Amino acid sequence: MEEIRQFSNNYDIIGITETWINSDINDSEVQIEGFNMFRADRKKGRGGGVILYITTKLAAFMCLEAELVFEEAVWCKIKLRRSYLLVGLCYRSPSSTESCNQTLLDSFDHVMKSSHAAHVLIMGDFNCPKINYSNGYVDNGGTVFEHDFFEKTQDLLLVQNIFGETRYRTGDLPSKLDYVFTDEEGLIDHVDYLTPVGKSDHVVLSWTTIVEPQQELPNNQAKFLFHKGDYIPIKLHLSRINWSQEFDGKDVNNCWLLLKDTLQDMINVYVPLVCPNEKKTTTRILRRRTLKMIKNRNNCWKRCRSFPSQRNHEEYKRKRNKVQTLINEDKDRYKKRQLRCCKML
């Protein structure tokens, strides 16, 4: 997670599949500063799950048209200048049941026909390696779902934009499990196949989406830091007010205005303000040594993709494991530093 946070400023939309998180994991543990988060966890069993992050600079909200809910998928709309961009993120397990498979197909159908969006961007891990979108057919050995999924995307006139392998595992041939669909050609440019994060065997897909978003949301107003408010005097002040006497003879609207004004006065006094224009100090958890090793690992990955061999793959795995060890050390170091600060207070 720290590696994703480290490089999140380079992106406006981040989609993660197979998050392996559940209801025991709080939003704060997986939140990225400057992004709105939309998550769908697997409700039964381990693994699976998806998280979609969209920068707060864009107006994004859940797609209400997604009534046919495929468990491990999120659907959002992003406001464009004249319409909306529908963004979908899905994960389909290779052991998915027939009913779940059908729900995914129905979700595609329903959302596409009822979202009223100008453009569509659907991404995810669908575990359909036998589909050959380049030549327009399903290879021999394809499952029933792969045939159905291919037909559904063709019927909806979706354009598939990923043509390189996306999964590399020792002992297996590289395969293409991840797809990115759009409703028209030319909507995606500069697709890069970047180094997997952590110990994942899936590449990181990066691209540019060519749309005209709504003007960035204004961020020039001071904001209250409610998590730093002094609530003891607020509670004390409110407890001393005779509300029955204050509300006597007033209608509902005037009662509400009195309560709201009283609370606002307390907020103005006891909750601090912050100006967005002030320079923010971001906490750096990863050390320079770790960032240097990440760069080293990425170079090994490029060499491994360009010149596949057992030796290059073993070298990449060694650097990958070293990066993971350093990240864990940096996280532990940061937590200990925070605990020391708490003790000093």
C-alpha positions as CSV (number, residue, x, y, z in Angstrom):
1,M,0.0,0.0,0.0
2,E,2.9,2.4,0.8
3,E,4.3,1.9,-2.7
4,I,0.9,2.8,-4.2
5,R,0.6,5.9,-2.0
6,Q,4.2,6.9,-2.9
7,F,3.4,7.2,-6.6
8,S,-0.3,8.0,-6.5
9,N,0.2,11.7,-7.4
10,N,1.0,10.5,-11.0
11,Y,-2.6,9.3,-11.6
12,D,-6.1,10.6,-11.5
13,I,-7.8,7.2,-11.4
14,I,-6.4,4.1,-9.7
15,G,-8.1,0.7,-9.8
16,I,-6.9,-2.3,-7.7
17,T,-8.2,-5.8,-8.0
18,E,-7.7,-8.8,-5.6
19,T,-7.3,-6.4,-2.7
20,W,-7.9,-9.3,-0.2
21,I,-9.5,-6.9,2.3
22,N,-12.7,-7.3,4.2
23,S,-15.0,-5.5,6.6
24,D,-12.4,-5.8,9.4
25,I,-10.2,-3.4,7.4
26,N,-11.2,0.3,8.0
27,D,-11.3,2.7,5.2
28,S,-8.6,4.8,6.9
29,E,-6.1,1.9,6.5
30,V,-6.4,1.9,2.7
31,Q,-7.3,5.5,2.1
32,I,-5.0,7.6,-0.2
33,E,-4.8,11.3,0.5
34,G,-6.3,13.4,-2.3
35,F,-8.5,10.6,-3.6
36,N,-12.1,9.5,-3.1
37,M,-12.3,5.8,-2.5
38,F,-15.0,3.3,-3.7
39,R,-14.5,-0.3,-2.5
40,A,-16.3,-3.6,-2.9
41,D,-15.0,-6.4,-0.7
42,R,-15.7,-10.1,-1.1
43,K,-18.4,-10.9,1.5
44,K,-17.7,-14.6,1.8
45,G,-14.3,-16.4,1.9
46,R,-10.8,-15.0,1.4
47,G,-9.3,-13.0,-1.4
48,G,-10.9,-11.0,-4.2
49,G,-12.3,-7.5,-3.8
50,V,-11.7,-4.2,-5.7
51,I,-10.9,-0.6,-4.8
52,L,-11.4,2.4,-7.1
53,Y,-9.6,5.6,-6.3
54,I,-10.6,8.9,-8.1
55,T,-8.8,12.1,-7.4
56,T,-10.8,14.7,-5.5
57,K,-10.1,17.2,-8.3
58,L,-12.8,15.3,-10.3
59,A,-16.5,15.2,-9.4
60,A,-17.1,11.5,-9.0
61,F,-20.0,9.5,-7.5
62,M,-21.4,6.0,-7.4
63,C,-23.5,4.9,-10.5
64,L,-27.0,4.5,-9.2
65,E,-28.0,2.6,-12.4
66,A,-25.9,-0.4,-11.3
67,E,-28.9,-2.2,-9.8
68,L,-27.8,-5.6,-10.9
69,V,-24.9,-5.9,-8.4
70,F,-22.0,-8.1,-9.2
71,E,-20.3,-8.5,-5.9
72,E,-16.7,-7.6,-6.8
73,A,-17.3,-4.6,-8.9
74,V,-17.7,-0.8,-8.5
75,W,-19.3,1.6,-11.0
76,C,-18.8,5.3,-10.8
77,K,-19.5,8.4,-13.0
78,I,-17.1,11.2,-13.5
79,K,-18.5,14.6,-14.5
80,L,-17.2,15.8,-17.9
81,R,-17.7,19.2,-19.4
82,R,-20.8,18.2,-21.2
83,S,-21.7,14.7,-19.9
84,Y,-20.2,11.8,-17.9
85,L,-17.5,9.2,-18.0
86,L,-18.8,5.8,-16.7
87,V,-15.9,4.0,-14.9
88,G,-16.2,0.3,-14.0
89,L,-13.8,-1.8,-12.1
90,C,-14.4,-5.6,-11.9
91,Y,-12.7,-8.8,-10.6
92,R,-14.0,-12.2,-11.7
93,S,-12.5,-15.2,-9.9
94,P,-11.5,-18.2,-12.1
95,S,-13.7,-20.2,-9.7
96,S,-16.7,-17.9,-10.2
97,T,-20.1,-19.8,-10.3
98,E,-22.4,-19.8,-13.3
99,S,-24.8,-17.5,-11.5
100,C,-22.1,-15.0,-10.7
101,N,-20.8,-15.1,-14.3
102,Q,-24.3,-14.4,-15.5
103,T,-24.7,-11.5,-13.1
104,L,-21.5,-9.9,-14.4
105,L,-22.8,-10.2,-18.0
106,D,-26.1,-8.7,-17.0
107,S,-24.4,-5.9,-15.1
108,F,-22.5,-5.0,-18.3
109,D,-25.7,-5.0,-20.3
110,H,-27.7,-3.0,-17.7
111,V,-25.2,-0.4,-16.9
112,M,-24.2,0.3,-20.5
113,K,-27.8,0.8,-21.5
114,S,-29.0,2.9,-18.6
115,S,-26.0,5.0,-17.5
116,H,-26.6,7.8,-20.1
117,A,-22.8,8.5,-20.1
118,A,-21.0,10.0,-23.1
119,H,-18.0,7.7,-22.7
120,V,-17.3,4.3,-21.0
121,L,-14.1,3.0,-19.3
122,I,-14.3,-0.6,-17.9
123,M,-11.2,-2.2,-16.5
124,G,-10.4,-5.3,-14.4
125,D,-9.2,-8.8,-14.1
126,F,-11.7,-11.1,-15.8
127,N,-9.6,-14.3,-15.9
128,C,-10.3,-15.0,-19.6
129,P,-6.9,-15.9,-21.1
130,K,-8.4,-17.7,-24.2
131,I,-10.0,-14.6,-25.7
132,N,-8.1,-13.3,-28.7
133,Y,-9.4,-9.7,-29.2
134,S,-6.7,-9.0,-31.7
135,N,-8.1,-11.5,-34.2
136,G,-11.7,-11.6,-33.0
137,Y,-12.2,-15.1,-31.7
138,V,-11.8,-17.4,-28.6
139,D,-8.9,-19.8,-28.8
140,N,-9.3,-23.5,-28.5
141,G,-10.0,-24.6,-25.0
142,G,-11.9,-21.5,-24.1
143,T,-14.6,-21.9,-21.4
144,V,-18.3,-21.3,-21.9
145,F,-18.0,-18.0,-20.0
146,E,-15.1,-16.8,-22.2
147,H,-17.3,-17.3,-25.2
148,D,-20.2,-15.6,-23.5
149,F,-18.1,-12.7,-22.3
150,F,-16.5,-12.2,-25.7
151,E,-19.9,-12.2,-27.4
152,K,-21.3,-9.7,-24.8
153,T,-18.5,-7.2,-25.2
154,Q,-18.9,-7.5,-29.0
155,D,-22.7,-7.0,-28.8
156,L,-22.1,-3.9,-26.7
157,L,-19.6,-2.6,-29.3
158,L,-16.9,-2.3,-26.6
159,V,-13.3,-1.7,-27.7
160,Q,-10.6,-3.8,-25.9
161,N,-7.3,-1.9,-25.5
162,I,-4.8,-4.3,-23.9
163,F,-2.9,-6.5,-26.2
164,G,0.2,-7.5,-24.2
165,E,0.5,-10.2,-21.5
166,T,-0.5,-9.0,-18.1
167,R,0.4,-11.9,-15.8
168,Y,3.8,-13.5,-15.4
169,R,4.2,-16.5,-13.1
170,T,7.2,-18.8,-12.7
171,G,6.5,-22.1,-14.6
172,D,3.6,-20.7,-16.6
173,L,3.4,-19.1,-20.0
174,P,2.7,-15.3,-19.8
175,S,-1.1,-14.7,-20.2
176,K,-3.6,-11.9,-20.6
177,L,-6.1,-11.8,-17.8
178,D,-6.6,-8.0,-17.5
179,Y,-8.7,-6.0,-20.0
180,V,-9.6,-2.3,-20.4
181,F,-12.7,-1.6,-22.5
182,T,-13.9,1.7,-23.9
183,D,-17.0,2.6,-25.9
184,E,-14.9,3.9,-28.9
185,E,-11.4,3.8,-30.4
186,G,-8.9,6.5,-29.6
187,L,-10.2,7.0,-26.0
188,I,-7.0,5.4,-24.6
189,D,-3.4,6.3,-25.4
190,H,0.1,5.4,-24.3
191,V,-0.6,2.0,-22.6
192,D,2.4,1.0,-20.4
193,Y,3.0,-2.4,-18.8
194,L,4.8,-1.5,-15.6
195,T,6.4,-3.5,-12.8
196,P,4.0,-5.4,-10.5
197,V,3.4,-4.0,-7.1
198,G,4.6,-6.0,-4.1
199,K,4.6,-9.8,-4.8
200,S,1.8,-9.6,-7.3
201,D,2.3,-11.6,-10.6
202,H,0.1,-9.0,-12.6
203,V,1.7,-6.0,-14.3
204,V,0.6,-2.5,-13.5
205,L,-1.3,-1.1,-16.5
206,S,-0.9,2.6,-17.0
207,W,-2.5,4.7,-19.7
208,T,-3.9,8.1,-20.7
209,T,-7.7,8.5,-21.1
210,I,-8.5,11.2,-23.6
211,V,-11.7,13.0,-22.3
212,E,-12.5,16.6,-21.4
213,P,-13.3,16.6,-17.7
214,Q,-15.2,19.3,-15.9
215,Q,-13.1,22.2,-14.6
216,E,-11.3,21.1,-11.5
217,L,-13.4,21.5,-8.4
218,P,-12.7,24.7,-6.5
219,N,-10.4,24.2,-3.5
220,N,-9.8,27.8,-2.3
221,Q,-12.0,27.9,0.8
222,A,-10.8,27.4,4.4
223,K,-12.0,24.1,5.9
224,F,-12.7,23.0,9.5
225,L,-10.4,20.3,10.9
226,F,-13.1,18.5,12.8
227,H,-10.8,15.7,13.9
228,K,-8.8,18.4,15.9
229,G,-11.8,20.1,17.5
230,D,-12.0,20.6,21.3
231,Y,-15.4,19.0,22.0
232,I,-15.4,19.0,25.8
233,P,-16.3,22.7,26.1
234,I,-18.8,22.4,23.2
235,K,-20.5,19.6,25.1
236,L,-20.4,21.6,28.3
237,H,-21.9,24.7,26.7
238,L,-24.7,22.7,25.0
239,S,-25.6,20.9,28.2
240,R,-26.2,24.2,30.0
241,I,-28.8,25.4,27.5
242,N,-32.4,25.0,28.5
243,W,-33.6,23.8,25.1
244,S,-37.3,23.4,26.1
245,Q,-37.3,27.1,27.0
246,E,-35.4,28.1,23.9
247,F,-37.7,26.1,21.6
248,D,-40.9,27.2,23.3
249,G,-43.3,29.0,20.9
250,K,-41.1,28.4,17.8
251,D,-42.0,26.4,14.8
252,V,-39.8,23.5,13.5
253,N,-37.9,25.7,11.0
254,N,-37.0,28.3,13.6
255,C,-36.0,25.6,16.1
256,W,-33.7,24.2,13.5
257,L,-32.2,27.6,12.7
258,L,-31.5,28.2,16.4
259,L,-29.8,24.9,16.9
260,K,-27.8,25.3,13.7
261,D,-26.6,28.8,14.6
262,T,-25.7,27.7,18.1
263,L,-23.6,24.8,16.8
264,Q,-22.0,26.9,14.2
265,D,-20.9,29.5,16.9
266,M,-19.3,26.6,18.9
267,I,-17.6,25.3,15.8
268,N,-16.2,28.7,14.9
269,V,-14.7,28.9,18.4
270,Y,-13.5,25.4,19.2
271,V,-12.7,23.8,15.8
272,P,-9.5,25.0,14.0
273,L,-9.5,26.1,10.3
274,V,-7.0,25.3,7.6
275,C,-6.4,27.1,4.4
276,P,-6.0,24.8,1.3
277,N,-3.5,27.3,-0.2
278,E,-1.1,26.6,2.7
279,K,1.7,24.3,1.8
280,K,1.0,20.8,3.0
281,T,3.8,18.7,4.5
282,T,3.4,15.2,3.4
283,T,4.8,12.4,5.6
284,R,7.4,10.3,3.8
285,I,7.4,6.8,5.0
286,L,9.7,5.2,2.4
287,R,13.4,6.0,2.7
288,R,15.6,7.1,-0.1
289,R,17.3,3.7,0.0
290,T,13.9,2.0,-0.5
291,L,13.0,4.3,-3.4
292,K,16.4,3.6,-5.0
293,M,15.8,-0.2,-4.7
294,I,12.3,0.2,-6.3
295,K,13.9,1.9,-9.3
296,N,16.5,-0.9,-9.4
297,R,13.7,-3.5,-9.3
298,N,11.8,-1.7,-12.1
299,N,14.8,-1.9,-14.3
300,C,15.1,-5.6,-13.6
301,W,11.5,-6.0,-14.6
302,K,12.0,-4.2,-17.9
303,R,15.0,-6.4,-18.6
304,C,12.9,-9.5,-17.7
305,R,10.1,-8.6,-20.1
306,S,12.5,-7.6,-23.0
307,F,14.7,-10.7,-22.6
308,P,12.8,-13.5,-20.9
309,S,15.0,-16.0,-19.2
310,Q,15.2,-18.0,-15.9
311,R,18.2,-16.0,-14.8
312,N,16.6,-12.6,-15.4
313,H,13.4,-13.7,-13.7
314,E,15.2,-14.9,-10.6
315,E,17.1,-11.6,-10.5
316,Y,13.8,-9.7,-10.6
317,K,12.3,-11.9,-7.9
318,R,15.3,-11.3,-5.7
319,K,15.0,-7.5,-6.1
320,R,11.2,-7.7,-5.7
321,N,11.6,-9.5,-2.3
322,K,14.2,-7.0,-1.2
323,V,11.9,-4.1,-2.0
324,Q,9.1,-5.7,0.0
325,T,11.4,-6.3,3.0
326,L,12.6,-2.6,2.9
327,I,9.0,-1.3,2.7
328,N,8.0,-3.4,5.7
329,E,11.1,-2.1,7.6
330,D,10.2,1.5,6.7
331,K,6.6,1.0,7.9
332,D,7.7,-0.5,11.2
333,R,10.2,2.3,11.6
334,Y,7.5,4.9,11.0
335,K,5.1,3.3,13.5
336,K,7.8,3.3,16.2
337,R,8.6,6.9,15.5
338,Q,4.9,7.8,15.9
339,L,4.8,5.9,19.2
340,R,7.8,7.7,20.5
341,C,6.1,11.0,19.7
342,C,2.9,9.9,21.5
343,K,5.0,9.0,24.6
344,M,6.7,12.4,24.6
345,L,3.3,14.2,24.5
